[in-house]
Amino acid sequence: MRRLDDGDLWSQVRRGATDAFAVLFDRHAGVVYTYCFRRTADWSVAEDLTSVVFLETWRRRAALDLPATKVLPWLLGVATNVLRNQRRSLRRYQAALNRLPPLEPERDFAEDLTQRLADEQHMRELLILVGRLPQAEQETLALCVWQGLSCADAAFVLDVPEGTVRSRLFRARESLRELGGQAVAGLDATTVERIDAR
């Protein structure tokens, strides 16, 4: 049996298929979780925000006609908006989470607590540097550099022209070179890939 692509799954999700939504969750939750961590430098907050992203996506499913290649960018777009409204969103959705049946047990992240704390410390240091950029440039950098989205997909996420994404990305890189010098090395793929592999 062929593996259903995101577009096939999303068509089922729009009709209320919870099993298809579970497959999408399994397929993309790790990416959303890592993105939220990179923006907050806090694994626990990232976990809560990931739940919010998928709850919001389920809530809005009927109104969204997404092609296969846009499901993950859409989820990252929801995550970007949730991050913008982090505290308000978490309060609002915590009540919804409490009403859901408990999920199946997942991997115990406490087993590698030391590494998690080191990752959080490293991300905090990076976020201090990145935090000096305008918010729009921070979001563009996170999507294109840390998440590896194309400029076209980042434009879809942020609802701006692709040229705007390219300009923001250029300005962000130039500003970071001026602000951080060698510290910019911390924004390369090495740390990101290590965190992704966890």
CORGIBEL-V74665 format. One record per pair of residues at least 24 apart in sequence whose C-alpha atoms are under 10 Angstrom apart, sorted by the first residue. I is the first residue (numbers start at 0). J is the second residue. If there is no record, write none. Layout:
BEGIN
I&J  I&J
END
This chain:
BEGIN
3&67  4&66  4&67  4&68  5&65  5&66  5&67  5&68  5&69  5&70  5&71  6&64  6&65  6&66  6&67  6&68  6&69  6&70  7&65  7&66  7&67  8&67  8&70  9&60  9&61  9&63  9&64  9&65  9&66  9&67  9&70  10&60  10&61  10&63  10&64  10&65  10&66  10&67  11&60  12&56  12&57  12&60  12&61  13&57  13&59  13&60  13&61  13&62  13&63  13&64  13&65  14&60  14&61  15&57  15&60  15&61  17&57  20&53  20&56  20&57  20&60  21&53  23&53  23&70  23&71  24&49  24&50  24&53  26&71  27&53  27&70  27&71  27&74  27&75  28&52  28&53  28&71  28&74  29&195  29&196  29&197  30&71  30&74  30&75  30&146  30&195  31&71  31&72  31&74  31&75  31&76  31&77  31&78  31&79  31&146  32&75  32&78  32&195  33&145  33&146  33&191  33&194  33&195  33&196  33&197  34&75  34&78  34&79  34&141  34&142  34&145  34&146  34&191  34&195  35&75  35&78  35&79  35&81  35&82  35&141  36&118  36&119  36&122  36&194  37&118  37&119  37&121  37&122  37&123  37&125  37&126  37&141  37&145  37&146  37&191  37&194  38&78  38&79  38&82  38&122  38&123  38&125  38&126  38&129  38&130  38&137  38&138  38&141  38&145  39&82  39&85  39&119  39&122  39&123  39&126  40&115  40&116  40&118  40&119  40&120  40&121  40&122  40&123  40&124  40&125  40&126  41&115  41&116  41&118  41&119  41&120  41&122  41&123  42&108  42&115  42&116  42&118  42&119  44&85  44&89  45&78  45&82  47&85  47&88  47&89  47&92  47&93  47&96  48&78  48&81  48&82  48&85  48&86  48&88  48&89  48&92  49&74  49&75  49&77  49&78  49&81  50&78  50&89  50&92  50&93  50&96  51&77  51&78  51&81  51&85  51&88  51&89  51&91  51&92  51&93  51&95  51&96  52&76  52&77  52&78  52&79  52&80  52&81  52&82  52&88  52&92  53&77  53&78  54&92  54&95  54&96  55&81  55&88  55&92  68&152  69&152  69&155  69&156  71&148  71&152  71&156  72&142  72&148  72&149  72&151  72&152  72&153  72&154  72&155  72&156  72&157  73&152  73&153  73&155  73&156  73&157  74&156  75&142  75&146  75&148  75&152  75&153  75&155  75&156  75&157  76&138  76&142  76&152  76&153  76&154  76&155  76&156  76&157  76&158  77&156  77&157  78&156  79&138  79&141  79&142  79&156  79&157  80&156  80&157  82&138  83&134  83&138  108&197  111&197  114&194  114&197  115&194  115&197  118&190  118&191  118&193  118&194  121&185  121&190  122&185  122&186  122&190  122&191  124&182  124&185  125&179  125&182  125&183  125&184  125&185  125&186  126&186  128&174  128&175  128&178  128&179  128&182  128&183  128&186  129&171  129&172  129&174  129&175  129&178  129&179  129&183  129&186  131&171  131&174  131&175  131&178  132&170  132&171  132&172  132&174  132&175  132&178  133&167  133&170  133&171  135&163  135&164  135&167  135&168  135&171  136&164  136&166  136&167  136&168  136&169  136&170  136&171  136&172  136&174  137&167  137&168  137&171  138&164  138&167  138&168  138&171  139&163  139&164  139&165  139&166  139&167  139&168  139&169  139&171  140&164  140&167  140&168  140&169  140&170  140&171  140&172  140&186  141&168  141&186  142&168  143&168  144&168  144&172  144&186  144&187  144&188  144&191  145&186  145&187  145&188  145&190  145&191  145&192  146&188  146&191  146&192  146&195  147&188
END
